[in-house]
Each structure stands twice: as C-alpha cells, then as structure tokens.
Amino acid sequence: MAISRPGETGKGRGHRKLVLGALVSAALIFAATRFADLSQTAQRFDDFQWGYLPLVLVAVLAYYLLKGVRWHLFLQTVGITLP
C-alpha cells in the first residue's frame, strides 16, 4: 500500500500511472519504428524456415501447460484449491 500525499486521491494516482504508461508505450513504439530496418526484417521473414512453426507453437503450448500444472501443484501444496 502506497502512502498518499495530502490532498491526493487514489483516482489521481491512477490517472498519472495511465498517462505515464501511455508515454512510455509511445516512446517505445517511436523508437521501434525509428530505428528498425524494415527491409532487413522482411528479408529475415523470407529466410525463415516455416516448417518449424508448428514445432515452435507446440513447444510454446507445452511450456504454458507445464507452467499451469506447476502452479496447480504449488497452490495445492499450500492448501489453496481452485476449480
């Protein structure tokens, strides 16, 4: 819990966080579009071996399933049950 300044409401802090997040996001998008070499990126996509894509997707799915099982076991160990 954060300590608020006198006269500051929780709503004001939320708006500041939203504005700060929007500014950081805009700066990251600007940097990505300003410094990215789109022709090299397109060339990399052309060179990509698309036959590996199903294997990558299965690996990602397996990762998240194992992560879910791990959390289920952790929560079960401490006595928290979820449906």
N, C-alpha and C positions, 0 to 999 in steps of 0.2 A: 504494500500500500504506500503510495507516494504522499508526501506531506505537501499540502497545498499552500499557496501564498495567500495572505489576507485579501479578501475580495475576489478570489479566483474560484470559479466553479468547475466541476468536472466536465461540463459541456465545453468550456473554453479550452481545456487541455485536449479534448478530443478533436476539436477543430484544428488546433495547432499541429497535432500529430498527422491529421489528414493532409494539411497543407504541406508539411514537411515531407511526407511520403510522396505526394504528387510532384514536388520539386525535385526530389531525388530520382524519381522514376523518369521525369522529363530529361534530367541531366544524363541519365544512363542511356536513354533512347537516343538523345542527341549525339552522345559520344559514339554509340554503336553505328549510327548512320554516317557520322562524320569520318570515322577512322576505318571503317570496314571496307575491304576491297571486294566489291560485289562480283567483279569478273573472275577473281580467283575463287570465290565461294561457289560460283556457278560451275567452274572447272572441277572443283572437288566433288560436287554432286554428280557430274558426268563420269568421274573416275570411280565413284563408289560402286562396290560390288553388291548389287541389290539382292542377290541370292542369300546374303547373310541377314537381311532384315527380319525374316521370320524367326531366326535363331535369337537375334537380339531381343525381339519382342517377347519371346518365350522366357528368356533369361530375366528380363525385367519383371514379368508377371510372377515368375518363381521367387524372385527377390522379395516382392511385396507380400506374397503369400507366406513365405517363411518369416518375414517380419511380423505379420499378423499373428502367426502361431506363437512366435516368441513372446509377444506382448500378452497373448492369452495365458500362456504358462506363467509369466511373471505375475500377472494380476491374480491368477488362481493361487499362486504361492502365498501371496499376502492376504488372501481371503476376500478378494473382490470378485464378484461374479457378474458377468454381463450376459444378456440374452444372445 
